[in-house]
Amino acid sequence: MRWLVGWSSAATGVATGSSATGPAAGAQARAVLPVGAQLLWGDPDPLWAVGDWRPDEVRVVQADPETRLAVFGVCGATDDQLRVGLFAARGGALRHLTAWPGSYTAVVQVGRRITVTGDLAGARPVFHTPWAGGTAYATAALPLADLIEASLDVGHLAALLACPDVPEALGAGTPYEGVRRIPPGHALVLRGGTRDVTSYEPTASLAVAAPQLAPEQAVDGVRDALVEAVRARLAGPRHAPDPDGLDGLDPGPVPGMGPAERRAARGGPAPGVGADLSGGSASGTLALLAAGLPGQPGRLGGHGERLLAVTFNDRATAGVQAHRDAELERARSIADNPRLHHVVVAAGEEALPYADLDSGPLTDEPGPSLTTAGRHRRRLLAGSADHFVGHGARQVLDAHPARLADLLMDRRRRHLLRPVTALAKADGPSAHSVLVPFTVYRAARKLARTPYPEGIADAAWRLLERQFTDEPATGGAVDASLAALAWCRPGPAARWLTGEALAEVSVRLGEAATRSPAGGRPGERRARAALARQAADHRVFEQAAEVRNQRLHAPFLDNQVVLACRALPDTLRVQPGARAAVLRSVLAGAGVRDLPPGWGATSHLTHTAAVRAGLRGAVGDLVRLFDAPLLADAGLIEARVVRKALRAAAEGAPLPLDGIAELVSTELWLRRLVARRGTCWTGAEAPRQRAVAAGVVPRARLS
């Protein structure tokens, strides 16, 4: 895990690492250092880069000894552009720091003022906590929890399980007491130890919708942003993982194994650049864009510098053989591009979800990706040192069902015809198909007429009354859309929480409804919350499935791409197949027009089949996991209820599989956190206690 950390203190005249004297807080700050850190600047407000950062991932420009800018990650700006951004930030203009291609975190120091920018999606969050008379900040929550010896925030864990995509329930908290997160689209500003969180997004009118671009112009903007995002990655140096002595060398020919298989067995990625190629529209678009841009997009030392495209072939889901074969055939058709080198990674039951849960790293926060990390790591091991993934495409391009209410608020009723007609056909012909358009229209109209505080209060009431009937259990398109037509709703795991946990989350929602902030438009607000949830899951995925010497790149979560996708008109988004149509136009504008039949089809069916197969195979281990769960010790669940649900789901009962994944992953994360030894800090005044579930589970479990 890579992170940056620093702090702003009220002390003056304190030099990090020096023998200067000062207040007690300054002395404490001097005596604490992050383990394995690289100091970027010291003085009263130091900044470190911690972890295996590449040299090109940390850039610092300086105008004078008290004015400097550090950029962490992939940033497509030149040094001159960084200096312009530094001068703009010195005057208070923060948007210049967030408009460059790539995915990065910017830290600006102007005298004693420190500014740290987050991103629009939330894939690069910023955390902060009071410490030593000032404020410490980092891009990971666990190091700050270590610094202040924090306990777990059980209320936040309850909200994360009950309402994972509801910002009103989660607030600015984290799983650690005292550690706070800045919202997406905001920056943390520190002045002499005091902190302020400010938005750098343009303010839109709450009464009138923002003017929308013409569809063709908006799609052109998405194409330009995606091309720039991919180009920013290709413009960087090519990285070849260094072998660790003799163990890292290729052992030579092995019967039945090619170079890719031998490398995967050693546990290292290939040199150069690669991409996922699942046969879907998002990963296929990134692979074709990266392969088609001028220059040398791919492998070091390869023939023609081809891009390495990796496809995962799941052989354990026999029930959806036709769908799996269709995805594989589409991937092979796309890989016919002469600038692509195609590798198919085949796996069986050993790579199903919930397999091999005993091994895995401790992530910064819990997330559903913990249940599938081993499965994805097999694919990533066959990838490249820089690997493109299509995460976030659905959230930034597709229309959230609540956007139907936005269309009604804009008096665009005729644009509801195509989406509601498509919904009526999605679940197949039935006796109620004729009533679906009217039912969806009525639900959208009700949402458009429901004030924001009333919608939040209704969700709080549903939690108290355990009203989860709107939660789709079988994944029907109509039921899912009707359930999503609300300001907020309980999550899939809420039905298994205790009454006390649900009551606490209900209080959180009730307080948010009482404050009655400006709610904006329901569709836009729900879409942003869904994107933030996906970005948080992607961050956990990066850490859980991490391969040494490999970087995952998700261009759809970049600021530039998110802004371009937000400019897409709602009337374009709500059309059936909108995501595939937009990406097809993006590729056509980049010169790629020959796409295989069925391109743009979704893969939900194969994913659900794999989850169910993995659940059936691992049900025994999962039941034992919940024999004495830490979640029950914390008062969040009743173990027997969850064990019963696990057995029922393994037998095919129509229960929400996403909720089961959230429960299992949170329990796994708690166990790894409790079993952890050591701390992120060193020095004479370093905290001796790691961040643990103190007061949440019996002390006997922590020894």
Helices and strands as residue ranges (DSSP letters): E 3-8, H 24-30, E 33-34, E 37-41, E 47-50, G 55-57, E 58-64, E 67-75, H 79-90, G 95-98, E 102-110, E 113-117, E 127-131, E 134-138, H 141-148, H 154-162, H 167-170, E 180-181, E 186-191, E 194-199, H 215-234, G 245-248, H 259-266, E 270-276, H 281-292, E 307-314, G 318-320, H 321-334, E 340-347, G 349-351, G 368-371, H 373-381, E 384-388, H 393-397, H 403-409, G 413-416, H 417-426, G 433-435, H 436-449, H 452-464, H 477-484, G 494-496, H 499-515, H 522-544, E 551-553, G 555-557, H 559-566, H 570-573, H 578-589, H 604-625, H 630-633, H 639-650, H 657-675, E 681-682, H 699-702
